[in-house]
Amino acid sequence: MASRKPCEELCLVHPGYHTGMGGTTFPDGFAWGVATSAFQIEGGWQEGGKGLSVWDVATERTGFVKDGSNARVACDHFNRLEEDAELIAGMGLNAYRFSISWPRVLPEGVGAVSLEGLGFYDRLVDALLARGIQPFATLFHWDYPYDLFKRGGWLAADSPAWFAEHASVVVDRLSDRVSNWITFNEPQCFLGDGHLSGVHAPFVQLGWRAFFEAQRNALLGHGLACQAIRQRALREPLVSIATCAAAGIPATSDAADVAAASKWGLEIQQLAAWHGGLYLDPILRGVWPTCDGRPVGEEFIEVSEVDLATMNQRLDYLGLNYYTSPRVRAGRGGVAEELPYEESWPRSAFGWPINPEGLYWATKFYYERYGSPVMVTENGIWLDDKLADGRVDDPERIEFIRSHLLQIRRALADGLPVLGYLHWTLMDNFEWAEGFRPRFGLVSCDHATQRRVPKTSAAWFAEVARTNGATL
């Protein structure tokens, strides 16, 4: 497929998108939606022949999940997809990003396909399209098949081909109706947190050499999946990856501080697994990243030109997941220095500083470096909101969303191509090792009864979407 100019790509994500701004509204065709992940909402952990994932196994460990819960049922989305599709439609949203459980489709990770597992996603896609909601399918959101992990996981030489097989099976089944495909969600988390620090599944603490081997294999899997999508899709596909928007906020408007803030997340100045450039430079520039002018991991592994060519597949847009950013200034020699936030700075219930301006700078820095249009694929806040008298009032979430949408509008006004905003998340879910205590949803979910109650933020967000941002 011939490469497209950014303005041409914009028109494909959602019908009617164009870059012209009308007053205080967003561009026509802007995607307004919500995002979820399979493990966090589906439940049905062994229904339909589903295999185990590394997260299924981890959350069964005594004491691992902070509130003692597990995701066997989660939000029971596996049995309530029509009800949940109706919730999205009730907010008037036109986009829904969900992930496909690899072990639900391929119980052993490769080989035999679960027709019931594929059938679940068939029904989900049909339910969305029947309500005018565009599906955005993420192929991997951390729930790696446990059987493949026992065979080496991302360290196995065959792991890129394993992921490509998963992508092929799903694309063959759904691409007559699905156009938007996201390969991975946040490689920083499932590689860095899962294989280096060990705080996420599969909870291994590798040295840097093994980490880079896992990273190389995962990025090769991404590249092979991109090829499979473009070769097999029945509808012209839009291919992306969702990455943590690791970018700094300039401490001042001084050019040196702006440059330092850009470098903080993208140009690696110290060996760490969080930098966006560590994953996106091979994918979008075809180069192995450098650290202070030397190849990252040069003492550990070699990455061939053939491997880099496989990783370097064109993306139609870049997904940015944004929650918080550090403030950064230029230190001696222009080295990025992170500034601490004051104790009084507004924070989420998780303790993350709230700074909407970081979304503007992330959009700017990533677009300037990589040239891909941007989709905000996640943005949300953990609040300790409560159901009272049959309703949930969450004005802090409304202000959080409003302030971040204003930064998107700022980016659009500066000519940066932003395709849409997908809020994290649809409903209160199973938040990994934190369990059910965190509440990120626009909809309250009582996990004992599965009763769903839209919060005041849901009605507010629905009106913003209905007016294409005019009510901001």
Secondary structure as GFF3:
##gff-version 3
##sequence-region A 1 472
A	DSSP	alpha_helix	6	13	.	.	.	ID=ss1
A	DSSP	beta_strand	31	35	.	.	.	ID=ss2
A	DSSP	alpha_helix	38	41	.	.	.	ID=ss3
A	DSSP	three_ten_helix	47	49	.	.	.	ID=ss4
A	DSSP	alpha_helix	54	58	.	.	.	ID=ss5
A	DSSP	three_ten_helix	77	79	.	.	.	ID=ss6
A	DSSP	alpha_helix	81	90	.	.	.	ID=ss7
A	DSSP	beta_strand	95	99	.	.	.	ID=ss8
A	DSSP	alpha_helix	102	105	.	.	.	ID=ss9
A	DSSP	alpha_helix	115	130	.	.	.	ID=ss10
A	DSSP	beta_strand	134	140	.	.	.	ID=ss11
A	DSSP	alpha_helix	146	149	.	.	.	ID=ss12
A	DSSP	three_ten_helix	153	155	.	.	.	ID=ss13
A	DSSP	alpha_helix	159	174	.	.	.	ID=ss14
A	DSSP	beta_strand	180	185	.	.	.	ID=ss15
A	DSSP	alpha_helix	187	187	.	.	.	ID=ss16
A	DSSP	pi_helix	188	193	.	.	.	ID=ss17
A	DSSP	alpha_helix	194	195	.	.	.	ID=ss18
A	DSSP	alpha_helix	208	232	.	.	.	ID=ss19
A	DSSP	beta_strand	238	244	.	.	.	ID=ss20
A	DSSP	beta_strand	249	250	.	.	.	ID=ss21
A	DSSP	alpha_helix	255	266	.	.	.	ID=ss22
A	DSSP	alpha_helix	277	280	.	.	.	ID=ss23
A	DSSP	pi_helix	281	285	.	.	.	ID=ss24
A	DSSP	beta_strand	290	291	.	.	.	ID=ss25
A	DSSP	beta_strand	294	295	.	.	.	ID=ss26
A	DSSP	alpha_helix	305	311	.	.	.	ID=ss27
A	DSSP	beta_strand	318	321	.	.	.	ID=ss28
A	DSSP	beta_strand	327	330	.	.	.	ID=ss29
A	DSSP	three_ten_helix	332	334	.	.	.	ID=ss30
A	DSSP	beta_strand	336	339	.	.	.	ID=ss31
A	DSSP	alpha_helix	357	370	.	.	.	ID=ss32
A	DSSP	beta_strand	374	378	.	.	.	ID=ss33
A	DSSP	alpha_helix	395	413	.	.	.	ID=ss34
A	DSSP	beta_strand	418	424	.	.	.	ID=ss35
A	DSSP	three_ten_helix	432	434	.	.	.	ID=ss36
A	DSSP	beta_strand	443	446	.	.	.	ID=ss37
A	DSSP	beta_strand	451	454	.	.	.	ID=ss38
A	DSSP	alpha_helix	456	466	.	.	.	ID=ss39
###
